[in-house]
Amino acid sequence: METFETLVRAEFAPKNTYLNTASTGLVPARTVTAMRAAVESVAAGQPSDMFADVEAARASFARLVGVPASRVAAGASVAVYSGLIAASLPPGAEVLTAEADFSSVVTPFHIRGDLKVRSVPLERIAESVRPGTALVAVSAAQSADGRIADLEAIRDAARTHGARTYIDASQAAGWLPLRADAHDYVSSVAFKWLVCPRGVAFLVVPEDLGGLTPVFAGWVAGEAPWDSCYGPVEELAHSARRFDESPALFSYAGARRSLELVEELGVERVHAHDLALADRFRAGLLTLGRQPVEAPGSPIVSVPGLGHRQPDLSRAGVEVSDRAGNLRAAFHLYNTVADVDRLLDVLSG
């Protein structure tokens, strides 16, 4: 039986110290092979069945977040799915968001113009839900600094006041064990911690489809897609597939294999691996006299005042991010203790 390490080493061989998964995850070798084969099949005039890849990816993501595949829509963008949810709200509805959350989560609610969008600090989301709040929209983990939302408290507060919850898991799915059925809506891109190509995103909706109107429905949203190519779609899919975007097929050909790998590794094992590395980095920062942003239990570590070091680090072969003046390092399944120590060594000068 293959171990966690042997599985990872067979799939990833970065030529640098890559600590930037919060921006873009590395793509496994099996995914590269699958995408190459898909492209070559089209070049040869014999396209492979990439719609089967979409369905396999949908089912794999559903298993990873603990819901039936019938509750999962497949698309390409969290912003599109945020817009879908925003469009479903009545005029004047109150939406509660976290201050400085990722733009794709919150902007569509502001664009409506007739919604009451209220933003509070992340730590105060649960206590700020009140009678009249229609929706709580928040990232499971903050992109800028890795802080994790108290999803259980948010869910309980929303239920108490009759509000729905919309969770963006883009910075969590793949390392944080998630139960999507604890929430009304859960979206996630897959090109970060789920190590998929860009162009893949998912939305989990309730069994009753959550009162959403498929405002961007095209032929793929039909119950029988190939019979829905001309004129208005006569019968929408009875499942969350009615909210599908026309898929980026080459990306899904690869995503099928990436998600397969994440399932093989197991999110619980990835979680333990990632957090051990992040904690090692946090401890090392303290020896350098640096205090990271408090984000316990997160593999994303943000260090105030060190963002300006990002170009130097990149030249030294260490890839991290500069976010609002903070250095952001993200530790994932393909990273090692040696990667952590290399980053600390370069930072120490």
BANULO-43999 format. One record per residue (C-alpha): residue number from 1; x, y, z. Coordinates in steps of 0.05 Angstrom, whole numbers. Last residue first. Layout:
N
{i: NUM c1: X c2: Y c3: Z}
...
***
This chain:
349
{i: 349 c1: 386 c2: 731 c3: 118}
{i: 348 c1: 337 c2: 705 c3: 170}
{i: 347 c1: 282 c2: 706 c3: 117}
{i: 346 c1: 323 c2: 661 c3: 72}
{i: 345 c1: 333 c2: 611 c3: 128}
{i: 344 c1: 261 c2: 613 c3: 150}
{i: 343 c1: 238 c2: 598 c3: 80}
{i: 342 c1: 288 c2: 541 c3: 73}
{i: 341 c1: 267 c2: 512 c3: 140}
{i: 340 c1: 195 c2: 509 c3: 119}
{i: 339 c1: 212 c2: 476 c3: 52}
{i: 338 c1: 257 c2: 425 c3: 87}
{i: 337 c1: 199 c2: 406 c3: 133}
{i: 336 c1: 162 c2: 387 c3: 70}
{i: 335 c1: 110 c2: 414 c3: 21}
{i: 334 c1: 71 c2: 371 c3: -28}
{i: 333 c1: 9 c2: 367 c3: 17}
{i: 332 c1: 3 c2: 441 c3: 30}
{i: 331 c1: 34 c2: 499 c3: 67}
{i: 330 c1: 14 c2: 571 c3: 49}
{i: 329 c1: 59 c2: 631 c3: 62}
{i: 328 c1: 33 c2: 701 c3: 62}
{i: 327 c1: 81 c2: 760 c3: 73}
{i: 326 c1: 41 c2: 820 c3: 93}
{i: 325 c1: 43 c2: 888 c3: 60}
{i: 324 c1: -28 c2: 883 c3: 34}
{i: 323 c1: -17 c2: 812 c3: 10}
{i: 322 c1: 52 c2: 795 c3: -16}
{i: 321 c1: 53 c2: 721 c3: -35}
{i: 320 c1: 103 c2: 664 c3: -28}
{i: 319 c1: 150 c2: 627 c3: -76}
{i: 318 c1: 220 c2: 610 c3: -52}
{i: 317 c1: 273 c2: 604 c3: -107}
{i: 316 c1: 320 c2: 657 c3: -81}
{i: 315 c1: 295 c2: 706 c3: -133}
{i: 314 c1: 225 c2: 692 c3: -107}
{i: 313 c1: 247 c2: 707 c3: -36}
{i: 312 c1: 276 c2: 773 c3: -57}
{i: 311 c1: 212 c2: 792 c3: -94}
{i: 310 c1: 169 c2: 772 c3: -33}
{i: 309 c1: 210 c2: 810 c3: 19}
{i: 308 c1: 165 c2: 871 c3: 14}
{i: 307 c1: 109 c2: 831 c3: 44}
{i: 306 c1: 147 c2: 826 c3: 110}
{i: 305 c1: 111 c2: 879 c3: 151}
{i: 304 c1: 57 c2: 833 c3: 179}
{i: 303 c1: 68 c2: 758 c3: 172}
{i: 302 c1: 10 c2: 717 c3: 145}
{i: 301 c1: 9 c2: 641 c3: 154}
{i: 300 c1: -39 c2: 598 c3: 115}
{i: 299 c1: -41 c2: 526 c3: 139}
{i: 298 c1: -95 c2: 545 c3: 190}
{i: 297 c1: -110 c2: 515 c3: 258}
{i: 296 c1: -96 c2: 579 c3: 295}
{i: 295 c1: -97 c2: 643 c3: 254}
{i: 294 c1: -67 c2: 699 c3: 295}
{i: 293 c1: -29 c2: 742 c3: 246}
{i: 292 c1: 45 c2: 725 c3: 250}
{i: 291 c1: 92 c2: 752 c3: 304}
{i: 290 c1: 165 c2: 762 c3: 282}
{i: 289 c1: 225 c2: 763 c3: 329}
{i: 288 c1: 264 c2: 713 c3: 287}
{i: 287 c1: 255 c2: 659 c3: 340}
{i: 286 c1: 180 c2: 675 c3: 337}
{i: 285 c1: 181 c2: 663 c3: 262}
{i: 284 c1: 208 c2: 593 c3: 272}
{i: 283 c1: 150 c2: 574 c3: 317}
{i: 282 c1: 101 c2: 599 c3: 264}
{i: 281 c1: 138 c2: 560 c3: 210}
{i: 280 c1: 135 c2: 496 c3: 250}
{i: 279 c1: 61 c2: 508 c3: 262}
{i: 278 c1: 49 c2: 516 c3: 187}
{i: 277 c1: 86 c2: 450 c3: 173}
{i: 276 c1: 46 c2: 411 c3: 225}
{i: 275 c1: -18 c2: 444 c3: 199}
{i: 274 c1: -7 c2: 419 c3: 128}
{i: 273 c1: 7 c2: 347 c3: 147}
{i: 272 c1: -51 c2: 341 c3: 196}
{i: 271 c1: -100 c2: 370 c3: 146}
{i: 270 c1: -73 c2: 328 c3: 88}
{i: 269 c1: -84 c2: 266 c3: 130}
{i: 268 c1: -155 c2: 285 c3: 147}
{i: 267 c1: -168 c2: 305 c3: 74}
{i: 266 c1: -151 c2: 235 c3: 50}
{i: 265 c1: -92 c2: 219 c3: 5}
{i: 264 c1: -133 c2: 176 c3: -43}
{i: 263 c1: -190 c2: 227 c3: -43}
{i: 262 c1: -142 c2: 283 c3: -59}
{i: 261 c1: -113 c2: 241 c3: -115}
{i: 260 c1: -182 c2: 229 c3: -146}
{i: 259 c1: -195 c2: 303 c3: -141}
{i: 258 c1: -133 c2: 316 c3: -184}
{i: 257 c1: -152 c2: 262 c3: -234}
{i: 256 c1: -222 c2: 288 c3: -247}
{i: 255 c1: -195 c2: 359 c3: -247}
{i: 254 c1: -152 c2: 343 c3: -308}
{i: 253 c1: -209 c2: 325 c3: -355}
{i: 252 c1: -247 c2: 381 c3: -320}
{i: 251 c1: -196 c2: 432 c3: -343}
{i: 250 c1: -199 c2: 406 c3: -414}
{i: 249 c1: -275 c2: 411 c3: -412}
{i: 248 c1: -283 c2: 483 c3: -389}
{i: 247 c1: -355 c2: 469 c3: -371}
{i: 246 c1: -418 c2: 505 c3: -395}
{i: 245 c1: -440 c2: 532 c3: -327}
{i: 244 c1: -481 c2: 485 c3: -285}
{i: 243 c1: -539 c2: 512 c3: -243}
{i: 242 c1: -590 c2: 462 c3: -270}
{i: 241 c1: -539 c2: 409 c3: -250}
{i: 240 c1: -563 c2: 420 c3: -179}
{i: 239 c1: -615 c2: 366 c3: -193}
{i: 238 c1: -680 c2: 362 c3: -231}
{i: 237 c1: -645 c2: 387 c3: -294}
{i: 236 c1: -687 c2: 440 c3: -329}
{i: 235 c1: -741 c2: 417 c3: -377}
{i: 234 c1: -760 c2: 458 c3: -439}
{i: 233 c1: -693 c2: 492 c3: -449}
{i: 232 c1: -712 c2: 552 c3: -492}
{i: 231 c1: -695 c2: 544 c3: -566}
{i: 230 c1: -643 c2: 496 c3: -591}
{i: 229 c1: -592 c2: 454 c3: -553}
{i: 228 c1: -637 c2: 422 c3: -502}
{i: 227 c1: -641 c2: 350 c3: -529}
{i: 226 c1: -566 c2: 341 c3: -517}
{i: 225 c1: -574 c2: 367 c3: -447}
{i: 224 c1: -631 c2: 320 c3: -425}
{i: 223 c1: -650 c2: 348 c3: -357}
{i: 222 c1: -627 c2: 415 c3: -385}
{i: 221 c1: -574 c2: 457 c3: -351}
{i: 220 c1: -522 c2: 439 c3: -403}
{i: 219 c1: -564 c2: 475 c3: -455}
{i: 218 c1: -558 c2: 542 c3: -420}
{i: 217 c1: -581 c2: 568 c3: -353}
{i: 216 c1: -552 c2: 635 c3: -332}
{i: 215 c1: -612 c2: 656 c3: -289}
{i: 214 c1: -619 c2: 588 c3: -257}
{i: 213 c1: -668 c2: 614 c3: -204}
{i: 212 c1: -648 c2: 594 c3: -134}
{i: 211 c1: -700 c2: 575 c3: -81}
{i: 210 c1: -650 c2: 531 c3: -45}
{i: 209 c1: -648 c2: 473 c3: -94}
{i: 208 c1: -696 c2: 431 c3: -51}
{i: 207 c1: -638 c2: 385 c3: -33}
{i: 206 c1: -598 c2: 446 c3: -13}
{i: 205 c1: -543 c2: 474 c3: -58}
{i: 204 c1: -469 c2: 458 c3: -65}
{i: 203 c1: -431 c2: 500 c3: -116}
{i: 202 c1: -368 c2: 477 c3: -151}
{i: 201 c1: -311 c2: 510 c3: -188}
{i: 200 c1: -264 c2: 489 c3: -245}
{i: 199 c1: -231 c2: 535 c3: -296}
{i: 198 c1: -161 c2: 534 c3: -267}
{i: 197 c1: -129 c2: 465 c3: -264}
{i: 196 c1: -140 c2: 424 c3: -201}
{i: 195 c1: -97 c2: 420 c3: -138}
{i: 194 c1: -156 c2: 417 c3: -90}
{i: 193 c1: -120 c2: 467 c3: -45}
{i: 192 c1: -119 c2: 521 c3: -100}
{i: 191 c1: -147 c2: 508 c3: -169}
{i: 190 c1: -213 c2: 479 c3: -145}
{i: 189 c1: -257 c2: 541 c3: -135}
{i: 188 c1: -306 c2: 531 c3: -80}
{i: 187 c1: -379 c2: 545 c3: -64}
{i: 186 c1: -422 c2: 522 c3: -6}
{i: 185 c1: -497 c2: 539 c3: 0}
{i: 184 c1: -546 c2: 521 c3: 54}
{i: 183 c1: -497 c2: 498 c3: 106}
{i: 182 c1: -485 c2: 436 c3: 150}
{i: 181 c1: -492 c2: 393 c3: 88}
{i: 180 c1: -425 c2: 419 c3: 65}
{i: 179 c1: -389 c2: 378 c3: 118}
{i: 178 c1: -317 c2: 401 c3: 113}
{i: 177 c1: -250 c2: 371 c3: 134}
{i: 176 c1: -201 c2: 428 c3: 121}
{i: 175 c1: -144 c2: 412 c3: 72}
{i: 174 c1: -176 c2: 403 c3: 4}
{i: 173 c1: -232 c2: 452 c3: 11}
{i: 172 c1: -208 c2: 509 c3: 56}
{i: 171 c1: -185 c2: 570 c3: 16}
{i: 170 c1: -240 c2: 562 c3: -36}
{i: 169 c1: -291 c2: 542 c3: 16}
{i: 168 c1: -339 c2: 600 c3: 5}
{i: 167 c1: -396 c2: 590 c3: 54}
{i: 166 c1: -467 c2: 615 c3: 42}
{i: 165 c1: -513 c2: 609 c3: 102}
{i: 164 c1: -588 c2: 620 c3: 105}
{i: 163 c1: -623 c2: 661 c3: 159}
{i: 162 c1: -681 c2: 639 c3: 203}
{i: 161 c1: -655 c2: 673 c3: 266}
{i: 160 c1: -636 c2: 612 c3: 306}
{i: 159 c1: -614 c2: 575 c3: 243}
{i: 158 c1: -565 c2: 631 c3: 227}
{i: 157 c1: -537 c2: 632 c3: 297}
{i: 156 c1: -526 c2: 556 c3: 295}
{i: 155 c1: -492 c2: 559 c3: 227}
{i: 154 c1: -447 c2: 616 c3: 247}
{i: 153 c1: -427 c2: 581 c3: 311}
{i: 152 c1: -410 c2: 517 c3: 273}
{i: 151 c1: -372 c2: 555 c3: 219}
{i: 150 c1: -327 c2: 593 c3: 267}
{i: 149 c1: -289 c2: 626 c3: 209}
{i: 148 c1: -216 c2: 610 c3: 200}
{i: 147 c1: -162 c2: 663 c3: 194}
{i: 146 c1: -115 c2: 647 c3: 136}
{i: 145 c1: -87 c2: 717 c3: 127}
{i: 144 c1: -111 c2: 748 c3: 62}
{i: 143 c1: -152 c2: 691 c3: 35}
{i: 142 c1: -195 c2: 683 c3: 97}
{i: 141 c1: -216 c2: 612 c3: 113}
{i: 140 c1: -288 c2: 588 c3: 111}
{i: 139 c1: -305 c2: 650 c3: 70}
{i: 138 c1: -369 c2: 686 c3: 90}
{i: 137 c1: -440 c2: 700 c3: 67}
{i: 136 c1: -494 c2: 702 c3: 121}
{i: 135 c1: -562 c2: 709 c3: 89}
{i: 134 c1: -631 c2: 736 c3: 105}
{i: 133 c1: -616 c2: 775 c3: 169}
{i: 132 c1: -684 c2: 801 c3: 192}
{i: 131 c1: -676 c2: 778 c3: 264}
{i: 130 c1: -601 c2: 782 c3: 279}
{i: 129 c1: -535 c2: 751 c3: 260}
{i: 128 c1: -481 c2: 794 c3: 292}
{i: 127 c1: -460 c2: 745 c3: 346}
{i: 126 c1: -441 c2: 694 c3: 292}
{i: 125 c1: -402 c2: 743 c3: 249}
{i: 124 c1: -363 c2: 775 c3: 306}
{i: 123 c1: -296 c2: 741 c3: 295}
{i: 122 c1: -297 c2: 758 c3: 221}
{i: 121 c1: -303 c2: 832 c3: 236}
{i: 120 c1: -369 c2: 861 c3: 212}
{i: 119 c1: -399 c2: 877 c3: 145}
{i: 118 c1: -472 c2: 893 c3: 130}
{i: 117 c1: -501 c2: 889 c3: 61}
{i: 116 c1: -573 c2: 915 c3: 56}
{i: 115 c1: -595 c2: 895 c3: -14}
{i: 114 c1: -621 c2: 942 c3: -68}
{i: 113 c1: -556 c2: 958 c3: -103}
{i: 112 c1: -549 c2: 889 c3: -133}
{i: 111 c1: -475 c2: 903 c3: -143}
{i: 110 c1: -463 c2: 900 c3: -68}
{i: 109 c1: -487 c2: 828 c3: -63}
{i: 108 c1: -445 c2: 810 c3: -125}
{i: 107 c1: -383 c2: 840 c3: -92}
{i: 106 c1: -383 c2: 796 c3: -29}
{i: 105 c1: -355 c2: 727 c3: -45}
{i: 104 c1: -315 c2: 744 c3: -107}
{i: 103 c1: -282 c2: 802 c3: -70}
{i: 102 c1: -251 c2: 760 c3: -15}
{i: 101 c1: -270 c2: 782 c3: 55}
{i: 100 c1: -247 c2: 851 c3: 77}
{i: 99 c1: -299 c2: 855 c3: 133}
{i: 98 c1: -340 c2: 793 c3: 140}
{i: 97 c1: -410 c2: 790 c3: 110}
{i: 96 c1: -482 c2: 795 c3: 133}
{i: 95 c1: -534 c2: 802 c3: 77}
{i: 94 c1: -599 c2: 838 c3: 94}
{i: 93 c1: -656 c2: 833 c3: 44}
{i: 92 c1: -682 c2: 900 c3: 18}
{i: 91 c1: -702 c2: 873 c3: -50}
{i: 90 c1: -714 c2: 798 c3: -49}
{i: 89 c1: -654 c2: 751 c3: -54}
{i: 88 c1: -646 c2: 702 c3: -112}
{i: 87 c1: -601 c2: 747 c3: -153}
{i: 86 c1: -549 c2: 747 c3: -96}
{i: 85 c1: -547 c2: 671 c3: -97}
{i: 84 c1: -533 c2: 669 c3: -172}
{i: 83 c1: -482 c2: 726 c3: -165}
{i: 82 c1: -445 c2: 687 c3: -111}
{i: 81 c1: -445 c2: 629 c3: -160}
{i: 80 c1: -416 c2: 671 c3: -215}
{i: 79 c1: -364 c2: 701 c3: -168}
{i: 78 c1: -344 c2: 630 c3: -146}
{i: 77 c1: -323 c2: 615 c3: -217}
{i: 76 c1: -316 c2: 557 c3: -266}
{i: 75 c1: -378 c2: 513 c3: -262}
{i: 74 c1: -404 c2: 448 c3: -235}
{i: 73 c1: -466 c2: 444 c3: -191}
{i: 72 c1: -468 c2: 396 c3: -133}
{i: 71 c1: -532 c2: 374 c3: -96}
{i: 70 c1: -544 c2: 314 c3: -141}
{i: 69 c1: -473 c2: 291 c3: -125}
{i: 68 c1: -497 c2: 272 c3: -56}
{i: 67 c1: -462 c2: 309 c3: 2}
{i: 66 c1: -401 c2: 296 c3: 45}
{i: 65 c1: -352 c2: 349 c3: 24}
{i: 64 c1: -300 c2: 302 c3: -7}
{i: 63 c1: -354 c2: 256 c3: -33}
{i: 62 c1: -388 c2: 313 c3: -70}
{i: 61 c1: -321 c2: 335 c3: -99}
{i: 60 c1: -311 c2: 265 c3: -127}
{i: 59 c1: -381 c2: 261 c3: -156}
{i: 58 c1: -374 c2: 328 c3: -191}
{i: 57 c1: -305 c2: 308 c3: -218}
{i: 56 c1: -333 c2: 243 c3: -245}
{i: 55 c1: -391 c2: 280 c3: -277}
{i: 54 c1: -345 c2: 331 c3: -310}
{i: 53 c1: -299 c2: 275 c3: -333}
{i: 52 c1: -358 c2: 241 c3: -367}
{i: 51 c1: -369 c2: 307 c3: -403}
{i: 50 c1: -297 c2: 299 c3: -426}
{i: 49 c1: -314 c2: 240 c3: -470}
{i: 48 c1: -251 c2: 239 c3: -512}
{i: 47 c1: -249 c2: 279 c3: -576}
{i: 46 c1: -229 c2: 241 c3: -639}
{i: 45 c1: -208 c2: 295 c3: -688}
{i: 44 c1: -135 c2: 283 c3: -675}
{i: 43 c1: -126 c2: 352 c3: -644}
{i: 42 c1: -186 c2: 337 c3: -601}
{i: 41 c1: -155 c2: 273 c3: -574}
{i: 40 c1: -89 c2: 309 c3: -565}
{i: 39 c1: -121 c2: 360 c3: -519}
{i: 38 c1: -154 c2: 305 c3: -477}
{i: 37 c1: -89 c2: 265 c3: -473}
{i: 36 c1: -50 c2: 326 c3: -451}
{i: 35 c1: -103 c2: 341 c3: -399}
{i: 34 c1: -100 c2: 270 c3: -371}
{i: 33 c1: -23 c2: 270 c3: -369}
{i: 32 c1: -21 c2: 337 c3: -334}
{i: 31 c1: -72 c2: 312 c3: -283}
{i: 30 c1: -32 c2: 249 c3: -269}
{i: 29 c1: 30 c2: 292 c3: -257}
{i: 28 c1: -6 c2: 331 c3: -203}
{i: 27 c1: -20 c2: 406 c3: -211}
{i: 26 c1: 10 c2: 455 c3: -161}
{i: 25 c1: -40 c2: 499 c3: -124}
{i: 24 c1: -51 c2: 571 c3: -141}
{i: 23 c1: -56 c2: 633 c3: -97}
{i: 22 c1: -66 c2: 602 c3: -28}
{i: 21 c1: -20 c2: 547 c3: -54}
{i: 20 c1: 39 c2: 595 c3: -52}
{i: 19 c1: 93 c2: 558 c3: -13}
{i: 18 c1: 133 c2: 529 c3: -72}
{i: 17 c1: 206 c2: 519 c3: -55}
{i: 16 c1: 231 c2: 511 c3: -127}
{i: 15 c1: 236 c2: 459 c3: -182}
{i: 14 c1: 171 c2: 427 c3: -161}
{i: 13 c1: 167 c2: 351 c3: -166}
{i: 12 c1: 96 c2: 329 c3: -152}
{i: 11 c1: 57 c2: 266 c3: -169}
{i: 10 c1: 100 c2: 207 c3: -150}
{i: 9 c1: 127 c2: 245 c3: -90}
{i: 8 c1: 56 c2: 255 c3: -64}
{i: 7 c1: 36 c2: 182 c3: -67}
{i: 6 c1: 102 c2: 161 c3: -37}
{i: 5 c1: 93 c2: 210 c3: 21}
{i: 4 c1: 22 c2: 190 c3: 38}
{i: 3 c1: 41 c2: 117 c3: 37}
{i: 2 c1: 27 c2: 68 c3: -19}
{i: 1 c1: 0 c2: 0 c3: 0}
***
